[in-house]
């Protein structure tokens, strides 16, 4: 068979049922917030309020522990007692303030998002009662 300039090949494949479900779930995550997504939005806000203070305190605690360890290393291995005590105290004092910082950030975020969370949860509870 001789090929002409008008010959072409066309293939079509429809997504399977599982692929359609995955495509629809991805699509739903990009749609504007509505009542169906209110619960997921409520979960996101709650997760933000709970996870940010934990992440901040973990990072601050690990960094302060490393600074404290550096101070101990300076004293024990490098015989730099004066500077080692100073660096170790900076790490120790920073560790002392990690939990109060966690409480402050947690309180700040609860105050910031409490109105939104209460409003959305009230709407969801009222929709459920209807």
C-alpha positions, -999 to 999 in steps of 0.1 A, spaced: 0 0 0 14 33 -10 16 61 16 1 94 8 5 127 26 -30 122 39 -24 89 58 -25 92 95 -28 70 125 -51 78 154 -53 60 187 -78 66 215 -78 50 249 -104 59 276 -93 59 312 -102 29 333 -126 31 362 -97 34 387 -80 60 367 -113 80 364 -116 79 403 -81 91 407 -86 119 381 -118 130 398 -102 130 433 -73 152 420 -98 175 402 -119 179 434 -88 190 453 -85 220 430 -121 230 429 -131 260 451 -142 252 486 -178 243 490 -199 223 515 -186 190 503 -150 202 509 -158 219 542 -148 189 562 -115 186 544 -109 223 549 -117 219 586 -92 191 588 -65 212 571 -70 241 595 -70 217 625 -38 201 612 -22 235 608 -30 245 643 -16 213 657 14 207 635 31 241 632 39 245 669 52 210 670 75 215 640 88 248 654 95 234 688 112 203 673 135 223 651 143 248 679 149 219 704 172 200 680 192 231 671 196 240 708 206 205 717 233 206 689 245 239 703 247 224 738 266 194 724 290 217 707 297 234 740 303 200 757 326 190 728 345 223 732 351 216 769 358 178 768 377 174 735 391 207 725 399 220 761 382 253 754 366 255 788 355 292 789 341 293 754 326 258 758 307 268 789 294 299 772 282 280 741 268 252 763 248 277 783 234 293 752 221 258 741 208 250 776 189 283 779 175 279 744 163 243 754 147 258 785 125 281 763 113 255 737 82 244 756 70 280 764 75 289 728 55 258 718 27 270 741 28 306 728 27 295 691 -1 270 698 -21 296 717 -16 322 689 -27 298 662 -57 286 682 -68 322 686 -61 330 649 -81 301 635 -107 294 662 -134 316 646 -130 299 612 -129 264 627 -160 271 649 -179 286 620 -172 257 596 -179 230 623 -212 247 632 -222 247 595 -213 210 592 -232 201 623 -262 221 611 -261 204 577 -260 170 594 -291 177 615 -312 187 585 
